Amino acid sequence: MHLWYVPKLEPPAAKCAWRLCLVAGMTLALQALPGTCAAETRAPLLTNVSDIRALSPAEASQRLPVRLRGVVIGESEAGGEGFAIHDGAAGIYLRASAALVAQLHPGDLVEVEGATDPGEFAPFVRVRELRKLGKAPVPEPRQVTFDEIASGRLDAQWVEVRGIVRHYEPDRKHGRKCRLEVATGGGRLIVRVNVPELAEPIVDAEVRLRGVCYYLVNKYRQTLSPLLAIPAEVPIIVEVPAPKDPFAAPVQPIGSLLQFAYGGLFGHRVRVRGVVTCVQPREFWLRDETRGLCVHARDATSLAVGDVVDVVGFPGHGGYSPILEDAIFRKLGSGPAPAPVLLTNASDAFDHDADLVTLEGVLVGQESTRDGWAWHVQSGGSSFRALVPARMQPARSKKIELGSRVRLTGICNVLHDADGPSSGMRQPSGFQLLLRTPADVAVISPPSFWHGRRLLWFLAGAVVALVLAVVGIMVAARLRLREQAAQRAMAEAQFTAVLAERNRMAREIHDILAQGLSAIVLHLDLIRDEVKAVSARAAKHLEIALELARSSMADARNAVWNMRSQVLENADLATALPNLLEQLTSGTGIRAQFDTAGQPRRLPPLAENALLRICQEAVTNALQHARPTRIDVLLSFDNGSVCLRVRDDGRGFVPEQARPGRSGFGLVGMRERVNQLGGQFKVRSSPGEGTEVVATIPMPQV
């Protein structure tokens, strides 16, 4: 059993809801009847296009059964699987096999059966069976405007539009269709003609086009652009043919474009002639004796600055001056690059829109843009932008500093306020320059070295550097003080331990060895007189023994003095050194002189002991090896150091050839003592010139 449903004049939403309820109710009722088969419970059959177009995507996705009768109005694309039919009320898109679609032609009366599909934009029908019933007249198309087409309501509808062809190109890849762009009703409509090519010139012709409307959409079922598909059997009606030779039209001055002309022919191509001033991939600029002009072309890469060209194109509205769109050109010759118009005042740029100009200014700022860079330039009391394309990388490598005075050459682009008057004269609001090559930028003079931004950066850098330096010095000083304190404490502890051990050994030697030698010397003195009377030979040996005992006792006392620093226990270095000098030179006939400089003060025990030993060693070396007549010792106290100088007028020597002597550690030992305290040790001597020993030890400032 078949259920037929003919919709009335309800709104689409009410129709859909009522129809679904009817289908559900009848399905339940049929299921309740005994013996009802599955074929009798299927959804109602849809038999007209309007019902299918009124389905929502959810309804169309239920694969509702369809049986339609209509006239084929055209395939969607040559060799494709889609076509459209018209049932007298509306058109709809259907999809079948490519072989089946290839047998169809406009005017074929067909009956199809299939199921609904939500499609990517509007519902359509997937064909299961198709039967040709004969021929029928194609319905008259609906006269529509571009706005109606752009609304998205005319999917798969048979329509007619009028317009002027702006562009034509065959499909070189597939070879089964060609493409037009038609200006109609203020918009640009893409037209696909399902033939390989058109025989007659079509660009600039006024045409009447009949075809099926389709849409390019996104994944959200939203329209992006409309498309008119013209079947191969449907001719293009040319109402005003295009000129056979587009360059046969008279040359117009650029300054006359889009001016008022009573009875003029608007919307068609015009011809101009000029010299190329700038070239980009899809547009170029030229000038004649009147003005400059921007020309939009499909490919302008074959042109060069200085070429003389004929251009045919459609006048259009630019930002402030006319432009030529969909232009073709032919090169008449080549010449030198045209000279730019020299502007002495920035406001003069308003009279040279789309022309090549040059002017000077000061670079005051820059920013990145989508296509490159924008420089902000101050010229007199006006400011403008200079657009630097991304391809002009060499211009960026010049590293032009802000504040530089520059001379810029480029295409002038006059700007206007979009909120200006809707009629009357529009006043320009500014301009910008489009630079072409790095040669369009010339630096007249660099900025003053101490311009505002550089001075600000310098001051900021100086402050940061000063703060970092102060922090670094404070941290380094604190670390150094801690390190010096630790080293001083460790050295003093070591020195105290060594000194204590030496004092202990000195006491032992003094109490045992020295006292025993003193007793021997005393007894030898007592018996010396008695032995003389007995034997002269025995008296001689006794005298030798007495001398050896006295010498050993002196050596013991010297050892005790060397091991103990008792001279520093009760006095400072400035007091101990003259006593030491007097003790060492007493009875030698050598003049000894001790002096101090600066303010004497107590030093750390380690430092005082080191300087005392250095002085002792230097004087001892002079007495043993130099045979001097005079020894001078100078102890100098500065704010950050202590210096000991020992000078003699003896025989001298070559310091580089000196070797440690038998009696002590010599120069090596003195140098080691000074190095342990972080000081400097110098020896100045030459044969016959005497010797000077200088030891400088750093001390904390007071």
Buried (B, 14 or more C-beta within 10 A) or exposed (E): EEBEBEBEEEEBEEBBEBBBEEBEEBBEEBEEEEEBEEEBBBBBBBBBBBBBBBBEBEBBBEEBBBBBBBBBBBBBBBEBBBBBBBBEEBBBBBBBEEEEBBEBBBBBBBBBBBBBBBBEBBBBBBBEEBEEEEEBEBBEBBEBBBEBBBEBEBBBBBBBBBBBBBBBEBBEEEEBBBBBBBBBBEBBBBBBBBBBEBEEBBBBBBBBBBBBBBBEBEEEBEBEEBBBBBBBBBEBEBEEEBBEEBBEBEBBBBBEBBEEEEEEEEEBBBBBBBBBBBBBEEBBBBBBEBBBBBBBBEEBEEBEBBBBBBBBBBBBEBBBBBBBBBBBBEEEEBEEBBEBBEBEEBEBBBBBBBBBBBBBBBBBEBEEEEEBBBBBBBBEEBBBBBBBBEEBEEBBEEEBBBBBBBBBBBBBBBBBEEEEEEEEEEEBBBBBBBBBBBEBBBBEEEBEEEBEEBEEEEEEEEEEEEEEEEEEEEEEEEEEEEEEEEEBEEBBEEBEEEBEEBBEBBEEBBEEBBEBBBEBBEEBEEEBEEBBEEEEEEBEEBBEBBEBBBEBBEEBBEBBBEBBBEBBEEBBBBEBBBEBBEEBBEEEEBEBEBEBEBEBEEBBBBBBBBBBBBBBBBBBBBBEBBEBEBBBBBBBBBEEBBBBBBBBBBBBBEBEEBEEBEEBBBBEBBBEBBEEBEBBBEBBBEEEEBBBBBBBBBBEEE
